[in-house]
Amino acid sequence: MSDSCDACGSAVEDALARTVRLSVDRSTVDEQRLCPGCFADWIDRYEREMQSDPDVTIDGENDIIVD
Ligand SMILES: [Zn+2]
């Protein structure tokens, strides 16, 4: 088990870690464990993509859905 952020590689406590999941056609294609800083960057990036691509959505579990 890795205790590090998948994006920046720094150690992150379980209590602070966020898991994000990219799903295409209901199957998970990518799952990452992120520290709070990288999580915020990741959400920002996808929110920008959502504005240009209406098929990209983020649900309440922070799963990224691409239809
Ligand atoms: Zn990070």
PDB file of the backbone (N, CA, C, O) and the ligand in Angstrom, with CONECT records:
HET     ZN  A 101       1
ATOM      1  N   MET A   1       0.831  -1.206   0.000  1.00  0.00           N
ATOM      2  CA  MET A   1       0.000   0.000   0.000  1.00  0.00           C
ATOM      3  C   MET A   1       0.865   1.255   0.000  1.00  0.00           C
ATOM      4  O   MET A   1       1.800   1.380   0.792  1.00  0.00           O
ATOM      5  N   SER A   2       0.553   2.150  -0.867  1.00  0.00           N
ATOM      6  CA  SER A   2       1.278   3.409  -0.915  1.00  0.00           C
ATOM      7  C   SER A   2       0.529   4.466  -0.110  1.00  0.00           C
ATOM      8  O   SER A   2      -0.698   4.556  -0.170  1.00  0.00           O
ATOM      9  N   ASP A   3       1.268   5.247   0.628  1.00  0.00           N
ATOM     10  CA  ASP A   3       0.666   6.344   1.376  1.00  0.00           C
ATOM     11  C   ASP A   3       0.948   7.679   0.711  1.00  0.00           C
ATOM     12  O   ASP A   3       0.781   8.732   1.325  1.00  0.00           O
ATOM     13  N   SER A   4       1.377   7.637  -0.545  1.00  0.00           N
ATOM     14  CA  SER A   4       1.732   8.881  -1.205  1.00  0.00           C
ATOM     15  C   SER A   4       0.684   9.294  -2.235  1.00  0.00           C
ATOM     16  O   SER A   4      -0.082   8.477  -2.746  1.00  0.00           O
ATOM     17  N   CYS A   5       0.684  10.573  -2.511  1.00  0.00           N
ATOM     18  CA  CYS A   5      -0.212  11.150  -3.514  1.00  0.00           C
ATOM     19  C   CYS A   5       0.194  10.651  -4.899  1.00  0.00           C
ATOM     20  O   CYS A   5       1.380  10.633  -5.228  1.00  0.00           O
ATOM     21  N   ASP A   6      -0.779  10.246  -5.708  1.00  0.00           N
ATOM     22  CA  ASP A   6      -0.467   9.744  -7.043  1.00  0.00           C
ATOM     23  C   ASP A   6      -0.006  10.844  -7.991  1.00  0.00           C
ATOM     24  O   ASP A   6       0.621  10.566  -9.013  1.00  0.00           O
ATOM     25  N   ALA A   7      -0.310  12.071  -7.658  1.00  0.00           N
ATOM     26  CA  ALA A   7       0.047  13.169  -8.559  1.00  0.00           C
ATOM     27  C   ALA A   7       1.412  13.768  -8.243  1.00  0.00           C
ATOM     28  O   ALA A   7       2.241  13.921  -9.140  1.00  0.00           O
ATOM     29  N   CYS A   8       1.655  14.106  -6.984  1.00  0.00           N
ATOM     30  CA  CYS A   8       2.903  14.790  -6.645  1.00  0.00           C
ATOM     31  C   CYS A   8       3.862  13.897  -5.866  1.00  0.00           C
ATOM     32  O   CYS A   8       5.035  14.239  -5.717  1.00  0.00           O
ATOM     33  N   GLY A   9       3.378  12.750  -5.362  1.00  0.00           N
ATOM     34  CA  GLY A   9       4.269  11.802  -4.703  1.00  0.00           C
ATOM     35  C   GLY A   9       4.559  12.096  -3.248  1.00  0.00           C
ATOM     36  O   GLY A   9       5.306  11.352  -2.612  1.00  0.00           O
ATOM     37  N   SER A  10       3.989  13.164  -2.699  1.00  0.00           N
ATOM     38  CA  SER A  10       4.244  13.472  -1.300  1.00  0.00           C
ATOM     39  C   SER A  10       3.361  12.607  -0.398  1.00  0.00           C
ATOM     40  O   SER A  10       2.268  12.204  -0.795  1.00  0.00           O
ATOM     41  N   ALA A  11       3.834  12.329   0.801  1.00  0.00           N
ATOM     42  CA  ALA A  11       3.075  11.508   1.741  1.00  0.00           C
ATOM     43  C   ALA A  11       1.795  12.236   2.131  1.00  0.00           C
ATOM     44  O   ALA A  11       1.794  13.452   2.324  1.00  0.00           O
ATOM     45  N   VAL A  12       0.705  11.477   2.244  1.00  0.00           N
ATOM     46  CA  VAL A  12      -0.573  12.070   2.627  1.00  0.00           C
ATOM     47  C   VAL A  12      -1.291  11.114   3.571  1.00  0.00           C
ATOM     48  O   VAL A  12      -1.399   9.919   3.296  1.00  0.00           O
ATOM     49  N   GLU A  13      -1.778  11.648   4.680  1.00  0.00           N
ATOM     50  CA  GLU A  13      -2.493  10.827   5.653  1.00  0.00           C
ATOM     51  C   GLU A  13      -3.838  10.377   5.082  1.00  0.00           C
ATOM     52  O   GLU A  13      -4.454  11.080   4.280  1.00  0.00           O
ATOM     53  N   ASP A  14      -4.274   9.205   5.505  1.00  0.00           N
ATOM     54  CA  ASP A  14      -5.560   8.693   5.030  1.00  0.00           C
ATOM     55  C   ASP A  14      -6.699   9.673   5.271  1.00  0.00           C
ATOM     56  O   ASP A  14      -7.589   9.825   4.434  1.00  0.00           O
ATOM     57  N   ALA A  15      -6.663  10.338   6.423  1.00  0.00           N
ATOM     58  CA  ALA A  15      -7.755  11.256   6.777  1.00  0.00           C
ATOM     59  C   ALA A  15      -7.855  12.425   5.807  1.00  0.00           C
ATOM     60  O   ALA A  15      -8.920  13.024   5.656  1.00  0.00           O
ATOM     61  N   LEU A  16      -6.736  12.750   5.145  1.00  0.00           N
ATOM     62  CA  LEU A  16      -6.718  13.896   4.238  1.00  0.00           C
ATOM     63  C   LEU A  16      -6.803  13.482   2.776  1.00  0.00           C
ATOM     64  O   LEU A  16      -7.104  14.305   1.911  1.00  0.00           O
ATOM     65  N   ALA A  17      -6.542  12.230   2.502  1.00  0.00           N
ATOM     66  CA  ALA A  17      -6.493  11.777   1.110  1.00  0.00           C
ATOM     67  C   ALA A  17      -7.867  11.801   0.462  1.00  0.00           C
ATOM     68  O   ALA A  17      -8.885  11.571   1.115  1.00  0.00           O
ATOM     69  N   ARG A  18      -7.876  12.085  -0.835  1.00  0.00           N
ATOM     70  CA  ARG A  18      -9.110  12.034  -1.625  1.00  0.00           C
ATOM     71  C   ARG A  18      -8.873  11.054  -2.771  1.00  0.00           C
ATOM     72  O   ARG A  18      -7.812  11.046  -3.395  1.00  0.00           O
ATOM     73  N   THR A  19      -9.870  10.244  -3.027  1.00  0.00           N
ATOM     74  CA  THR A  19      -9.779   9.332  -4.166  1.00  0.00           C
ATOM     75  C   THR A  19     -10.708   9.822  -5.260  1.00  0.00           C
ATOM     76  O   THR A  19     -11.891  10.067  -5.020  1.00  0.00           O
ATOM     77  N   VAL A  20     -10.174   9.961  -6.450  1.00  0.00           N
ATOM     78  CA  VAL A  20     -10.982  10.367  -7.593  1.00  0.00           C
ATOM     79  C   VAL A  20     -10.951   9.249  -8.621  1.00  0.00           C
ATOM     80  O   VAL A  20      -9.968   8.518  -8.740  1.00  0.00           O
ATOM     81  N   ARG A  21     -12.030   9.132  -9.349  1.00  0.00           N
ATOM     82  CA  ARG A  21     -12.176   8.018 -10.274  1.00  0.00           C
ATOM     83  C   ARG A  21     -12.712   8.538 -11.598  1.00  0.00           C
ATOM     84  O   ARG A  21     -13.701   9.270 -11.636  1.00  0.00           O
ATOM     85  N   LEU A  22     -12.061   8.162 -12.664  1.00  0.00           N
ATOM     86  CA  LEU A  22     -12.528   8.522 -14.003  1.00  0.00           C
ATOM     87  C   LEU A  22     -13.246   7.324 -14.607  1.00  0.00           C
ATOM     88  O   LEU A  22     -12.674   6.242 -14.733  1.00  0.00           O
ATOM     89  N   SER A  23     -14.501   7.529 -14.977  1.00  0.00           N
ATOM     90  CA  SER A  23     -15.297   6.444 -15.536  1.00  0.00           C
ATOM     91  C   SER A  23     -15.729   6.777 -16.955  1.00  0.00           C
ATOM     92  O   SER A  23     -16.151   7.899 -17.236  1.00  0.00           O
ATOM     93  N   VAL A  24     -15.624   5.820 -17.827  1.00  0.00           N
ATOM     94  CA  VAL A  24     -16.128   5.951 -19.193  1.00  0.00           C
ATOM     95  C   VAL A  24     -17.075   4.794 -19.438  1.00  0.00           C
ATOM     96  O   VAL A  24     -16.701   3.629 -19.297  1.00  0.00           O
ATOM     97  N   ASP A  25     -18.302   5.122 -19.806  1.00  0.00           N
ATOM     98  CA  ASP A  25     -19.323   4.088 -20.023  1.00  0.00           C
ATOM     99  C   ASP A  25     -19.452   3.166 -18.816  1.00  0.00           C
ATOM    100  O   ASP A  25     -19.561   1.948 -18.960  1.00  0.00           O
ATOM    101  N   ARG A  26     -19.437   3.752 -17.641  1.00  0.00           N
ATOM    102  CA  ARG A  26     -19.642   3.056 -16.362  1.00  0.00           C
ATOM    103  C   ARG A  26     -18.525   2.104 -15.966  1.00  0.00           C
ATOM    104  O   ARG A  26     -18.685   1.367 -14.994  1.00  0.00           O
ATOM    105  N   SER A  27     -17.418   2.086 -16.664  1.00  0.00           N
ATOM    106  CA  SER A  27     -16.288   1.284 -16.196  1.00  0.00           C
ATOM    107  C   SER A  27     -15.148   2.223 -15.801  1.00  0.00           C
ATOM    108  O   SER A  27     -14.870   3.208 -16.486  1.00  0.00           O
ATOM    109  N   THR A  28     -14.504   1.904 -14.700  1.00  0.00           N
ATOM    110  CA  THR A  28     -13.447   2.758 -14.200  1.00  0.00           C
ATOM    111  C   THR A  28     -12.187   2.604 -15.046  1.00  0.00           C
ATOM    112  O   THR A  28     -11.679   1.499 -15.231  1.00  0.00           O
ATOM    113  N   VAL A  29     -11.696   3.722 -15.552  1.00  0.00           N
ATOM    114  CA  VAL A  29     -10.493   3.666 -16.369  1.00  0.00           C
ATOM    115  C   VAL A  29      -9.290   4.270 -15.651  1.00  0.00           C
ATOM    116  O   VAL A  29      -8.147   4.055 -16.054  1.00  0.00           O
ATOM    117  N   ASP A  30      -9.551   5.025 -14.586  1.00  0.00           N
ATOM    118  CA  ASP A  30      -8.436   5.611 -13.854  1.00  0.00           C
ATOM    119  C   ASP A  30      -8.890   5.925 -12.438  1.00  0.00           C
ATOM    120  O   ASP A  30      -9.989   6.440 -12.231  1.00  0.00           O
ATOM    121  N   GLU A  31      -8.040   5.611 -11.460  1.00  0.00           N
ATOM    122  CA  GLU A  31      -8.351   5.923 -10.072  1.00  0.00           C
ATOM    123  C   GLU A  31      -7.082   6.438  -9.422  1.00  0.00           C
ATOM    124  O   GLU A  31      -6.020   5.824  -9.530  1.00  0.00           O
ATOM    125  N   GLN A  32      -7.200   7.577  -8.744  1.00  0.00           N
ATOM    126  CA  GLN A  32      -6.018   8.183  -8.147  1.00  0.00           C
ATOM    127  C   GLN A  32      -6.295   8.598  -6.710  1.00  0.00           C
ATOM    128  O   GLN A  32      -7.391   9.035  -6.358  1.00  0.00           O
ATOM    129  N   ARG A  33      -5.261   8.445  -5.898  1.00  0.00           N
ATOM    130  CA  ARG A  33      -5.311   8.878  -4.503  1.00  0.00           C
ATOM    131  C   ARG A  33      -4.523  10.177  -4.432  1.00  0.00           C
ATOM    132  O   ARG A  33      -3.332  10.208  -4.740  1.00  0.00           O
ATOM    133  N   LEU A  34      -5.197  11.252  -4.023  1.00  0.00           N
ATOM    134  CA  LEU A  34      -4.593  12.579  -4.105  1.00  0.00           C
ATOM    135  C   LEU A  34      -4.551  13.274  -2.754  1.00  0.00           C
ATOM    136  O   LEU A  34      -5.405  13.064  -1.892  1.00  0.00           O
ATOM    137  N   CYS A  35      -3.520  14.118  -2.597  1.00  0.00           N
ATOM    138  CA  CYS A  35      -3.472  14.995  -1.428  1.00  0.00           C
ATOM    139  C   CYS A  35      -4.454  16.150  -1.674  1.00  0.00           C
ATOM    140  O   CYS A  35      -4.888  16.347  -2.809  1.00  0.00           O
ATOM    141  N   PRO A  36      -4.810  16.913  -0.640  1.00  0.00           N
ATOM    142  CA  PRO A  36      -5.808  17.984  -0.814  1.00  0.00           C
ATOM    143  C   PRO A  36      -5.433  18.989  -1.900  1.00  0.00           C
ATOM    144  O   PRO A  36      -6.306  19.437  -2.643  1.00  0.00           O
ATOM    145  N   GLY A  37      -4.172  19.349  -2.009  1.00  0.00           N
ATOM    146  CA  GLY A  37      -3.757  20.326  -3.009  1.00  0.00           C
ATOM    147  C   GLY A  37      -3.941  19.811  -4.421  1.00  0.00           C
ATOM    148  O   GLY A  37      -4.468  20.519  -5.280  1.00  0.00           O
ATOM    149  N   CYS A  38      -3.510  18.581  -4.667  1.00  0.00           N
ATOM    150  CA  CYS A  38      -3.653  18.001  -6.005  1.00  0.00           C
ATOM    151  C   CYS A  38      -5.115  17.734  -6.322  1.00  0.00           C
ATOM    152  O   CYS A  38      -5.533  17.850  -7.474  1.00  0.00           O
ATOM    153  N   PHE A  39      -5.892  17.376  -5.308  1.00  0.00           N
ATOM    154  CA  PHE A  39      -7.320  17.157  -5.517  1.00  0.00           C
ATOM    155  C   PHE A  39      -7.986  18.440  -6.022  1.00  0.00           C
ATOM    156  O   PHE A  39      -8.784  18.404  -6.958  1.00  0.00           O
ATOM    157  N   ALA A  40      -7.659  19.550  -5.406  1.00  0.00           N
ATOM    158  CA  ALA A  40      -8.234  20.832  -5.827  1.00  0.00           C
ATOM    159  C   ALA A  40      -7.823  21.159  -7.258  1.00  0.00           C
ATOM    160  O   ALA A  40      -8.643  21.623  -8.051  1.00  0.00           O
ATOM    161  N   ASP A  41      -6.555  20.919  -7.591  1.00  0.00           N
ATOM    162  CA  ASP A  41      -6.089  21.172  -8.960  1.00  0.00           C
ATOM    163  C   ASP A  41      -6.834  20.289  -9.955  1.00  0.00           C
ATOM    164  O   ASP A  41      -7.211  20.730 -11.041  1.00  0.00           O
ATOM    165  N   TRP A  42      -7.037  19.045  -9.563  1.00  0.00           N
ATOM    166  CA  TRP A  42      -7.670  18.057 -10.434  1.00  0.00           C
ATOM    167  C   TRP A  42      -9.117  18.448 -10.715  1.00  0.00           C
ATOM    168  O   TRP A  42      -9.574  18.393 -11.857  1.00  0.00           O
ATOM    169  N   ILE A  43      -9.830  18.842  -9.663  1.00  0.00           N
ATOM    170  CA  ILE A  43     -11.219  19.274  -9.838  1.00  0.00           C
ATOM    171  C   ILE A  43     -11.282  20.524 -10.714  1.00  0.00           C
ATOM    172  O   ILE A  43     -12.146  20.629 -11.584  1.00  0.00           O
ATOM    173  N   ASP A  44     -10.372  21.467 -10.488  1.00  0.00           N
ATOM    174  CA  ASP A  44     -10.329  22.681 -11.313  1.00  0.00           C
ATOM    175  C   ASP A  44     -10.154  22.323 -12.786  1.00  0.00           C
ATOM    176  O   ASP A  44     -10.824  22.879 -13.656  1.00  0.00           O
ATOM    177  N   ARG A  45      -9.250  21.393 -13.048  1.00  0.00           N
ATOM    178  CA  ARG A  45      -8.954  21.019 -14.427  1.00  0.00           C
ATOM    179  C   ARG A  45     -10.195  20.415 -15.087  1.00  0.00           C
ATOM    180  O   ARG A  45     -10.524  20.738 -16.229  1.00  0.00           O
ATOM    181  N   TYR A  46     -10.879  19.532 -14.350  1.00  0.00           N
ATOM    182  CA  TYR A  46     -12.052  18.898 -14.953  1.00  0.00           C
ATOM    183  C   TYR A  46     -13.233  19.844 -15.052  1.00  0.00           C
ATOM    184  O   TYR A  46     -14.054  19.719 -15.961  1.00  0.00           O
ATOM    185  N   GLU A  47     -13.328  20.784 -14.133  1.00  0.00           N
ATOM    186  CA  GLU A  47     -14.419  21.760 -14.262  1.00  0.00           C
ATOM    187  C   GLU A  47     -14.235  22.593 -15.516  1.00  0.00           C
ATOM    188  O   GLU A  47     -15.211  22.960 -16.170  1.00  0.00           O
ATOM    189  N   ARG A  48     -12.978  22.897 -15.860  1.00  0.00           N
ATOM    190  CA  ARG A  48     -12.736  23.616 -17.117  1.00  0.00           C
ATOM    191  C   ARG A  48     -13.097  22.747 -18.312  1.00  0.00           C
ATOM    192  O   ARG A  48     -13.684  23.230 -19.280  1.00  0.00           O
ATOM    193  N   GLU A  49     -12.748  21.464 -18.248  1.00  0.00           N
ATOM    194  CA  GLU A  49     -13.102  20.566 -19.355  1.00  0.00           C
ATOM    195  C   GLU A  49     -14.614  20.423 -19.492  1.00  0.00           C
ATOM    196  O   GLU A  49     -15.137  20.312 -20.601  1.00  0.00           O
ATOM    197  N   MET A  50     -15.317  20.425 -18.346  1.00  0.00           N
ATOM    198  CA  MET A  50     -16.767  20.299 -18.380  1.00  0.00           C
ATOM    199  C   MET A  50     -17.403  21.468 -19.122  1.00  0.00           C
ATOM    200  O   MET A  50     -18.442  21.312 -19.763  1.00  0.00           O
ATOM    201  N   GLN A  51     -16.777  22.639 -19.032  1.00  0.00           N
ATOM    202  CA  GLN A  51     -17.336  23.809 -19.697  1.00  0.00           C
ATOM    203  C   GLN A  51     -17.202  23.711 -21.208  1.00  0.00           C
ATOM    204  O   GLN A  51     -18.021  24.264 -21.941  1.00  0.00           O
ATOM    205  N   SER A  52     -16.175  23.010 -21.680  1.00  0.00           N
ATOM    206  CA  SER A  52     -15.985  22.891 -23.121  1.00  0.00           C
ATOM    207  C   SER A  52     -16.544  21.584 -23.664  1.00  0.00           C
ATOM    208  O   SER A  52     -16.775  21.460 -24.867  1.00  0.00           O
ATOM    209  N   ASP A  53     -16.764  20.600 -22.777  1.00  0.00           N
ATOM    210  CA  ASP A  53     -17.283  19.309 -23.228  1.00  0.00           C
ATOM    211  C   ASP A  53     -18.450  18.874 -22.343  1.00  0.00           C
ATOM    212  O   ASP A  53     -18.232  18.397 -21.229  1.00  0.00           O
ATOM    213  N   PRO A  54     -19.665  19.031 -22.814  1.00  0.00           N
ATOM    214  CA  PRO A  54     -20.842  18.731 -21.983  1.00  0.00           C
ATOM    215  C   PRO A  54     -20.979  17.257 -21.615  1.00  0.00           C
ATOM    216  O   PRO A  54     -21.801  16.919 -20.764  1.00  0.00           O
ATOM    217  N   ASP A  55     -20.198  16.372 -22.229  1.00  0.00           N
ATOM    218  CA  ASP A  55     -20.283  14.955 -21.897  1.00  0.00           C
ATOM    219  C   ASP A  55     -19.490  14.603 -20.645  1.00  0.00           C
ATOM    220  O   ASP A  55     -19.590  13.479 -20.154  1.00  0.00           O
ATOM    221  N   VAL A  56     -18.695  15.550 -20.112  1.00  0.00           N
ATOM    222  CA  VAL A  56     -17.904  15.306 -18.918  1.00  0.00           C
ATOM    223  C   VAL A  56     -18.638  15.865 -17.710  1.00  0.00           C
ATOM    224  O   VAL A  56     -18.960  17.052 -17.680  1.00  0.00           O
ATOM    225  N   THR A  57     -18.911  15.018 -16.701  1.00  0.00           N
ATOM    226  CA  THR A  57     -19.590  15.459 -15.493  1.00  0.00           C
ATOM    227  C   THR A  57     -18.875  14.914 -14.266  1.00  0.00           C
ATOM    228  O   THR A  57     -18.165  13.912 -14.344  1.00  0.00           O
ATOM    229  N   ILE A  58     -19.066  15.580 -13.133  1.00  0.00           N
ATOM    230  CA  ILE A  58     -18.523  15.108 -11.863  1.00  0.00           C
ATOM    231  C   ILE A  58     -19.705  14.835 -10.944  1.00  0.00           C
ATOM    232  O   ILE A  58     -20.520  15.725 -10.702  1.00  0.00           O
ATOM    233  N   ASP A  59     -19.805  13.613 -10.429  1.00  0.00           N
ATOM    234  CA  ASP A  59     -20.932  13.312  -9.539  1.00  0.00           C
ATOM    235  C   ASP A  59     -20.565  13.584  -8.084  1.00  0.00           C
ATOM    236  O   ASP A  59     -19.456  14.039  -7.801  1.00  0.00           O
ATOM    237  N   GLY A  60     -21.484  13.312  -7.162  1.00  0.00           N
ATOM    238  CA  GLY A  60     -21.290  13.647  -5.760  1.00  0.00           C
ATOM    239  C   GLY A  60     -20.156  12.906  -5.083  1.00  0.00           C
ATOM    240  O   GLY A  60     -19.676  13.324  -4.029  1.00  0.00           O
ATOM    241  N   GLU A  61     -19.728  11.815  -5.681  1.00  0.00           N
ATOM    242  CA  GLU A  61     -18.620  11.049  -5.122  1.00  0.00           C
ATOM    243  C   GLU A  61     -17.284  11.481  -5.694  1.00  0.00           C
ATOM    244  O   GLU A  61     -16.260  10.843  -5.451  1.00  0.00           O
ATOM    245  N   ASN A  62     -17.297  12.577  -6.463  1.00  0.00           N
ATOM    246  CA  ASN A  62     -16.105  13.050  -7.152  1.00  0.00           C
ATOM    247  C   ASN A  62     -15.618  12.078  -8.211  1.00  0.00           C
ATOM    248  O   ASN A  62     -14.433  12.038  -8.543  1.00  0.00           O
ATOM    249  N   ASP A  63     -16.540  11.305  -8.730  1.00  0.00           N
ATOM    250  CA  ASP A  63     -16.212  10.485  -9.887  1.00  0.00           C
ATOM    251  C   ASP A  63     -16.378  11.347 -11.141  1.00  0.00           C
ATOM    252  O   ASP A  63     -17.334  12.112 -11.262  1.00  0.00           O
ATOM    253  N   ILE A  64     -15.451  11.210 -12.047  1.00  0.00           N
ATOM    254  CA  ILE A  64     -15.543  11.911 -13.316  1.00  0.00           C
ATOM    255  C   ILE A  64     -16.188  10.960 -14.317  1.00  0.00           C
ATOM    256  O   ILE A  64     -15.687   9.862 -14.559  1.00  0.00           O
ATOM    257  N   ILE A  65     -17.295  11.391 -14.889  1.00  0.00           N
ATOM    258  CA  ILE A  65     -18.023  10.536 -15.820  1.00  0.00           C
ATOM    259  C   ILE A  65     -17.917  11.098 -17.233  1.00  0.00           C
ATOM    260  O   ILE A  65     -18.250  12.259 -17.470  1.00  0.00           O
ATOM    261  N   VAL A  66     -17.459  10.290 -18.153  1.00  0.00           N
ATOM    262  CA  VAL A  66     -17.413  10.691 -19.555  1.00  0.00           C
ATOM    263  C   VAL A  66     -18.364   9.790 -20.328  1.00  0.00           C
ATOM    264  O   VAL A  66     -18.129   8.589 -20.466  1.00  0.00           O
ATOM    265  N   ASP A  67     -19.444  10.388 -20.831  1.00  0.00           N
ATOM    266  CA  ASP A  67     -20.435   9.599 -21.551  1.00  0.00           C
ATOM    267  C   ASP A  67     -20.058   9.464 -23.019  1.00  0.00           C
ATOM    268  O   ASP A  67     -20.781   8.828 -23.786  1.00  0.00           O
TER     269      ASP A  67
HETATM  270 ZN    ZN A 101      -0.335  15.724  -4.312  1.00  0.00          ZN2+
END
